[in-house]
Amino acid sequence: MTNFFTADISKSYDERNNKLAAIADNMHFLIRLLLKDLPTDARILCVGVGTGAEILSLARAYPKWSFVGVDPSMEMLEVCKQNLKNAGISNPCELIHGYIHDVSNTEKFDAVLSILVGHFIPRDERIAFYTDMQQRLKTGGYFINTEISSDLNSAEFPDMLRAWKTLQMQMGGTDDSIKNIPHLLKNILSVTSPEETENFIRSSGIEQPVRFFQAFMIVGWFGIKG
């Protein structure tokens, strides 16, 4: 997977996304609710942990949980480490530079999260990516995935694209970056429709993915490992 996150992008990532705090707060609120019945000492794997938003959200609510975060961008991990330190998070947190297959498959987690990562994974690698998540779950553990997902060839996509452009303008997008959005979605990222994404998740071994969140093209699923 291409590293989209340079040092400059990593450092400004949270500032840019703070303009979407209303969306992110709702998404993380729902994730906290989904996971509230996990054991007091639950262990959580965050794939593509980025700047650590999901660890910060969960650690504040569940102070006895421990976390492993993995990310291919060392620059993002450095920002994550500083964010955890600044927030005074005392939960055990291990950060790994690499990909999910670099996380040992011998330890099983109570939940595995991939938050706004899937659209960076090439389509022909997506089932393997979700399978790697599923294989690191305990029986009864929670699979949680959110990503940009839309049918780019559907009749309603032009209307969705207009809404998405408005969202990107709210985040500070330039005229050039806004014009480039269709090319980005169709040729740079790996955006799949919700139906195709659900089929990929089922093929990974999560038999019943449930769509629990949507904000324009940001869509979230959870599933329980049987």
C-alpha positions, -999 to 999 in steps of 0.1 A, spaced: 0 0 0 13 34 -9 22 57 20 0 87 16 11 103 48 42 124 46 56 141 77 38 174 68 5 157 61 8 136 93 14 167 115 -15 186 100 -39 156 98 -57 162 131 -60 199 126 -76 193 92 -100 166 105 -110 187 135 -133 205 111 -153 173 109 -154 167 146 -192 164 146 -190 134 123 -160 118 140 -175 123 175 -206 105 164 -187 76 148 -165 71 179 -195 74 202 -212 45 184 -180 25 185 -177 30 222 -213 18 226 -207 -13 204 -178 -23 226 -191 -14 260 -197 -51 271 -161 -62 264 -142 -75 294 -127 -49 318 -92 -59 307 -101 -61 269 -72 -59 245 -78 -39 213 -60 -40 179 -62 -7 159 -51 -13 122 -39 18 104 -39 36 138 -28 69 123 -27 97 149 -45 75 175 -80 89 175 -97 55 183 -72 47 211 -78 82 226 -116 77 224 -116 42 239 -89 46 265 -107 76 281 -139 55 284 -123 22 293 -91 30 313 -82 -7 320 -81 -17 283 -48 -22 265 -41 -14 229 -19 -24 200 -17 1 171 -1 -7 138 6 17 109 29 17 79 37 54 83 64 61 109 54 98 107 18 91 117 31 68 146 52 97 159 22 119 160 1 92 176 28 87 203 28 124 211 -10 126 211 -12 97 236 15 114 258 -3 148 256 -36 133 266 -20 116 296 -32 81 285 -20 56 310 -34 25 293 -7 1 279 -3 10 243 21 -8 219 28 9 186 41 -12 157 55 2 124 42 -20 97 10 -37 84 -15 -60 101 4 -91 90 33 -78 111 11 -83 142 15 -117 157 -14 -141 148 -8 -161 180 -25 -134 203 -62 -129 198 -79 -96 205 -113 -87 219 -118 -62 191 -100 -53 159 -107 -18 144 -99 -3 110 -110 33 110 -110 51 76 -83 27 62 -101 3 38 -102 27 9 -64 28 8 -62 -10 4 -63 -22 -33 -95 -40 -43 -76 -72 -50 -61 -72 -15 -93 -62 4 -105 -97 13 -70 -106 26 -69 -74 47 -103 -81 63 -93 -118 68 -62 -107 86 -84 -86 109 -108 -115 115 -80 -140 122 -67 -119 151 -101 -119 169 -112 -141 197 -144 -160 192 -171 -135 200 -147 -106 193 -158 -75 174 -147 -66 139 -152 -28 133 -145 -12 99 -152 23 86 -141 36 52 -151 57 22 -176 36 4 -199 44 -25 -210 30 -58 -191 54 -81 -212 43 -111 -246 46 -96 -273 71 -107 -272 89 -74 -234 93 -73 -233 127 -89 -255 140 -61 -234 123 -35 -203 138 -51 -217 173 -48 -223 167 -11 -188 153 -7 -173 183 -24 -191 205 1 -177 185 29 -142 187 15 -145 225 12 -155 226 48 -122 208 56 -102 235 37 -100 219 3 -85 241 -25 -101 247 -59 -76 222 -75 -81 196 -48 -119 198 -51 -117 194 -89 -95 164 -84 -119 145 -62 -135 123 -89 -100 113 -101 -89 106 -65 -119 84 -58 -119 65 -90 -81 61 -98 -60 67 -66 -81 53 -38 -98 20 -38 -134 29 -32 -159 1 -33 -197 1 -30 -213 -8 4 -226 -40 -12 -192 -50 -25 -176 -41 8 -201 -63 27 -194 -92 4 -156 -88 10 -162 -88 48 -184 -119 45 -157 -136 24 -132 -128 52 -151 -150 77 -174 -123 93 -207 -139 84 -231 -110 92 -216 -75 88 -240 -48 101 -239 -13 87 -240 9 118 -229 43 105 -230 65 75 -221 102 69 -221 109 32 -195 84 18 -181 75 52 -197 41 61 -191 18 90 -197 -19 97 -194 -42 127 -195 -79 129 -190 -106 156 -167 -135 151 -186 -168 154 
